Amino acid sequence: MFLQLFGTVVIAGIVGYVSEKSGFTRNGYLPSIIICIGGAFLFYFIRIMFGIRFGAPGIDAILSSVGALIIVPTHWRKRR
């Protein structure tokens, strides 16, 4: 179970980097990676507490990371 947590963090970081590199988001590399890791952590703990799953832990990490990037659109915020 502890290795699944590390795998979730690594996969979420990769999804954040790839989404920024491909142009899916325009947040910046570090904010996208942080958003993805936060969403993956949240879904990881929800999966542990309530048993909600979409499939393998890797698929859950990918889906939760992409979902977090869609929910938290920081590129639409006005910059000062």
C-alpha positions in Angstrom: 0.0 0.0 0.0 2.9 2.4 0.7 4.4 1.7 -2.7 1.0 2.6 -4.3 1.3 6.0 -2.7 4.7 6.6 -4.2 3.5 5.3 -7.5 0.5 7.7 -7.4 2.8 10.7 -6.7 5.2 9.7 -9.5 2.3 9.2 -12.0 0.6 12.4 -11.0 3.9 14.3 -11.5 4.3 12.8 -14.9 0.7 13.7 -15.9 1.2 17.3 -14.7 4.4 17.6 -16.7 3.0 16.1 -19.9 -0.2 18.1 -19.7 1.9 21.3 -19.5 4.3 20.2 -22.2 1.5 19.2 -24.6 -0.4 22.5 -24.1 -3.4 21.0 -22.3 -2.9 23.6 -19.5 -1.1 26.9 -19.3 -0.5 27.0 -15.6 3.3 26.6 -15.6 5.1 23.3 -14.9 5.3 23.5 -11.1 1.6 24.6 -10.5 0.4 21.8 -12.8 2.5 19.2 -11.1 1.3 20.4 -7.7 -2.4 20.4 -8.8 -2.0 16.9 -10.1 -0.3 15.6 -7.0 -2.9 17.2 -4.8 -5.8 15.6 -6.8 -4.1 12.2 -6.8 -3.5 12.4 -3.0 -7.1 13.3 -2.4 -8.5 10.5 -4.5 -5.9 8.0 -3.1 -7.2 8.7 0.4 -10.8 8.6 -0.7 -10.1 5.2 -2.3 -8.7 3.9 1.0 -11.5 5.3 3.1 -14.5 4.5 1.0 -13.3 1.8 -1.5 -14.2 3.9 -4.6 -12.1 2.7 -7.6 -12.0 3.0 -11.3 -9.6 0.2 -11.9 -5.9 -0.3 -11.1 -4.2 2.3 -8.8 -2.3 3.7 -11.8 -5.5 4.3 -13.7 -7.0 6.0 -10.6 -3.9 8.2 -10.4 -4.1 9.3 -14.0 -7.9 10.0 -13.9 -7.7 11.9 -10.6 -4.8 14.0 -11.9 -6.5 14.9 -15.1 -9.7 15.6 -13.1 -7.8 18.0 -10.8 -6.4 19.8 -13.8 -9.9 20.3 -15.2 -11.4 21.4 -11.9 -8.7 23.9 -10.9 -8.3 26.2 -13.9 -5.6 28.5 -12.7 -4.8 29.8 -16.2 -8.1 31.7 -16.3 -7.3 33.8 -13.2 -6.1 37.3 -13.7 -2.5 37.9 -13.0 -1.4 41.1 -11.2 
